[in-house]
Amino acid sequence: MQKITHKNQLPPIMLGSSSPFRKALLEKLQLPFAQHAPQVDETPLVNESPLDMVQRLSRLKAKTIAEQFPDHIIIASDQCATFNNQAIGKPHTHENAVKQLQDFSGQSIIFYTGLVVFDPRTQSYHQRHDETIVHFRPLNETTIQNYLLAETPYQCAGSFKSEGLGITLFSSIQNHDPNALIGLPLIELTTIFQEMGISLPLAE
């Protein structure tokens, strides 16, 4: 397979997500791409671990989008946050967000982020995952209220935005790729592209 070194050699790229955060992350690689949200059932399977779930859903999303856009390179991802081995949902309300952050005070949560890339030239799927451990500072009521009123992260699992003021709630983060916590592990994505013969960054 010919190695791709220029953007005009690329097949079209489709990000299988409607997330503005994943869009902003992928833009960092300076690649032309479009977005399309996959319509999949994200209900966990019985006794399915969070890691197994994000890997399965990432592949399902990529497969679903690839059926609609068979000539595109498809990038799909899924993420699950866990606390005490239990999946964490989005709080949706201020009261639920307060409760989540109170529970996390001085504790740690784990984010599992799955990544799948479909290559139409070889009809192959490339799969990776990233595990991020977020350690929280002790959080008092004032800190929690000030933060929630500042960023209203009620549609974010864990009740924080790590790309914003949420970083002030943490004592440390352990992971392979800081982008993974926001939703798309770019280091793993770049590695997959290298395996596909796409050498980033590409020339214009």
C-alpha positions in Angstrom: 0.0 0.0 0.0 1.3 3.4 -0.9 2.3 5.6 2.0 0.3 8.7 2.4 2.3 11.9 3.2 0.1 14.6 1.7 -3.5 15.6 2.5 -4.6 15.4 -1.1 -3.7 11.6 -1.0 -6.1 10.9 1.9 -9.4 9.1 1.5 -12.2 11.2 3.0 -12.4 11.0 6.8 -15.6 10.8 8.9 -15.6 11.3 12.7 -18.4 9.1 14.0 -19.5 11.5 16.7 -21.6 14.6 17.1 -19.4 15.7 20.1 -18.0 19.2 19.8 -15.2 18.2 22.1 -14.1 15.3 19.9 -14.3 17.6 16.9 -12.0 20.1 18.5 -9.5 17.4 19.4 -9.4 15.9 15.9 -8.9 19.4 14.5 -5.6 19.5 16.4 -4.2 16.9 13.8 -5.0 19.4 11.0 -6.8 16.8 8.9 -9.9 17.4 6.7 -12.9 15.6 8.1 -16.7 15.6 8.4 -18.9 14.5 11.3 -21.8 12.1 11.4 -23.4 10.8 14.6 -23.9 7.0 14.7 -27.3 5.7 15.7 -26.6 2.8 18.0 -28.0 1.3 21.2 -25.6 2.1 23.9 -27.2 0.0 26.6 -24.6 -2.1 28.4 -24.8 -5.9 28.1 -25.5 -8.0 31.1 -22.3 -8.4 33.2 -20.4 -6.3 30.7 -17.4 -4.5 32.1 -16.9 -0.8 31.4 -13.8 -1.5 29.3 -15.5 -4.2 27.3 -18.5 -1.9 26.8 -16.4 1.0 25.4 -14.5 -1.3 23.1 -17.7 -2.9 21.8 -19.5 0.4 21.3 -16.5 2.0 19.6 -16.4 -0.8 17.1 -20.2 -0.8 16.6 -20.2 2.9 16.0 -17.4 2.6 13.4 -19.1 -0.3 11.7 -22.5 1.6 11.6 -20.9 4.7 10.0 -18.8 2.6 7.6 -21.9 1.0 6.2 -23.2 4.5 5.4 -19.8 5.9 4.2 -17.9 2.9 2.8 -15.2 5.0 1.1 -14.3 7.0 4.2 -11.8 6.4 6.9 -14.0 6.2 10.0 -12.9 7.3 13.5 -15.2 6.3 16.3 -14.8 6.4 20.1 -16.8 5.7 23.3 -16.1 6.6 26.9 -17.3 5.4 30.3 -16.4 6.9 33.7 -16.4 4.6 36.8 -16.4 5.2 40.5 -15.9 2.2 42.8 -16.3 -0.1 39.8 -19.7 1.4 38.9 -20.4 3.4 35.8 -21.0 7.1 36.3 -23.8 8.8 34.4 -24.4 12.4 33.5 -25.9 14.4 36.4 -28.4 16.4 34.3 -29.3 18.5 37.4 -27.4 20.7 39.8 -28.4 18.6 42.8 -27.1 15.4 41.2 -23.9 17.1 40.2 -23.3 18.3 43.8 -23.8 14.7 45.0 -21.3 13.3 42.5 -18.6 15.8 43.4 -19.2 15.3 47.1 -18.7 11.5 46.5 -15.5 12.1 44.5 -14.0 14.4 47.1 -10.5 13.0 48.0 -11.3 9.9 45.9 -10.4 8.7 42.4 -12.4 7.8 39.3 -11.4 5.9 36.2 -12.3 6.8 32.6 -12.1 4.1 29.9 -11.9 5.5 26.4 -12.3 3.2 23.4 -11.1 4.1 19.9 -11.7 2.3 16.5 -10.5 3.3 13.1 -11.9 1.7 9.9 -9.7 1.7 6.8 -11.7 1.3 3.6 -8.6 0.5 1.6 -8.1 -2.8 3.5 -11.6 -3.2 5.0 -9.9 -3.5 8.4 -10.7 -2.2 11.9 -7.9 -0.9 14.2 -8.8 -0.8 17.9 -7.2 0.7 21.0 -8.3 2.0 24.4 -7.0 4.4 27.0 -7.4 4.3 30.8 -7.3 7.5 32.7 -7.3 7.8 36.5 -8.5 11.1 37.9 -7.6 11.9 41.6 -9.7 14.6 43.2 -8.6 17.1 45.8 -10.7 17.3 49.0 -13.7 19.4 47.9 -15.6 21.6 50.2 -19.1 22.9 49.6 -17.9 26.3 48.4 -15.6 24.8 45.9 -18.3 22.5 44.5 -20.9 25.3 44.3 -18.5 27.8 42.7 -17.4 25.3 40.1 -20.8 24.1 39.2 -22.2 27.6 38.8 -19.2 28.6 36.7 -19.4 25.7 34.2 -22.8 24.0 34.6 -21.3 20.6 33.5 -24.7 18.8 33.8 -24.3 16.9 30.5 -20.8 15.7 31.4 -20.2 12.3 33.1 -18.6 13.0 36.4 -20.0 16.6 36.7 -16.8 18.3 35.4 -15.1 19.6 32.2 -11.4 18.7 32.4 -10.7 21.0 29.4 -12.0 23.9 31.6 -12.2 24.8 35.2 -12.7 21.1 36.1 -8.9 20.8 36.2 -9.0 22.8 39.5 -10.8 19.9 41.2 -8.0 17.4 40.6 -4.9 16.6 42.6 -3.4 14.6 39.7 -4.2 12.6 36.5 -2.6 9.4 35.4 -2.9 8.3 31.8 -1.1 7.8 28.5 -2.7 10.6 26.6 -4.3 13.8 28.1 -6.6 14.1 25.2 -8.3 10.8 26.1 -10.0 12.3 29.1 -11.7 14.8 26.9 -12.9 12.0 24.5 -10.4 11.1 21.8 -6.9 9.6 22.4 -4.9 11.3 19.8 -1.6 9.5 20.5 -3.3 6.2 19.9 -5.0 7.6 16.8 -1.7 8.8 15.4 -0.2 5.4 16.0 -3.1 3.7 14.1 -2.7 6.1 11.2 1.0 5.2 11.1 0.1 1.6 10.9 -2.2 2.4 8.1 0.6 4.1 6.2 -0.6 7.6 7.0 2.4 9.6 8.4 1.3 12.5 10.5 1.6 15.4 10.2 0.7 15.5 6.5 2.0 18.0 4.0 -0.5 20.4 2.4 
